[in-house]
Amino acid sequence: MSPVTCRRRDIAMSALERIRSTLAAPGGEHLGDIVYWTLAEARIDRSTLEKIWAGAQLAPELLPEPPTAEKALKSAVREAALGQPDRLIRLGKDDEAALVFAVVRETKHDDGSVTYQQETRIILDRKTESVSSDHPGHDLANMIAARFRELRATHTPDDIRRSMMKVLDSCAAITLREHGGVVWVPAPYADMVRRLQSGVERIGSSKLYILPVHASTDANRTLADAAKVAIEDELAQLKAEVEGFLAQPPDRVSTLVRRLDAFEALKSRAELYRQVLNVHVLDLETTLRDLSVSVEKLLDQKAAA
């Protein structure tokens, strides 16, 4: 485990407790909000989600990607495979024309041998986006087909969670717990967080909780530590990526251009943390400038090729 990861873990373990102790006390300037959530009954059809998103005045580009036939079938297969001790569902084919899963019965014999018998195939025709089976009436095939029809226009809780994180990332959020689920969002994005809350709480029985944090010695120190580690960690990741590009340049120019965008985004986020929490990361601007020069040289090489 790297030193940066260890530091993040240690801060994550203490950050919430240290900040929680300051929430009830009179505070100064609003530093931002601690945000956490529960997603319940969060399956939702695309059209309803779009209406909720628009009603909350959230950017449409932060919505999840529209459901696809391939994703719907794979999700239906995963759900159908649960609770099937003697039957397996295995990917049989995946090409431009079709996606095929085979239902296979596994039989264990007294002598220790195992035999397999294919019962049916579930076939997604990519052109027509229809699902069929070569054994009509097969119980698992019917179950998968029914779930496919439901999921074809439906977003899962995972889709909602990923879109929530897109919104929070756009708000320069900092994760306060190692495995996610609890973040701090700087005060300038308070309105965005509350709009996200209004949208999320219209999805099933989901809840998004907001705990305002105000300036105090403990809160400032804890959040500043978390912000500094987050910036240093992201900077280290970007540096490692660019070193990899120098050793083996990526095929796509867009990959390099996105890194330049990432450098600017990190610089902006660091400036925000500096303004709100007085956080300073040693050599940040110098490192980002050097990384930008390296990426621009790679872009020039590709343009000249």
MOTA-V893941 format. One line per field, one symbol per residue. burial: # if it has 9 or more other ideal C-beta (glycine too) atoms within 8 Angstrom, else .. A space follows every 50 residues. Layout:
burial=???
This chain:
burial=...######.##.###.##.###...#..######.#.#..#.#.#..## .#####.#...###..#.#####.###..#...#..###........### #######........#.#########....#.#.#..#.######.##.. ##.###..##########.########....######.##.######### #.##.###.##.####.###.###############.##.##..#..... ....###.##.##..#####.###.##.#.#..#..##..##.###.##. ##...
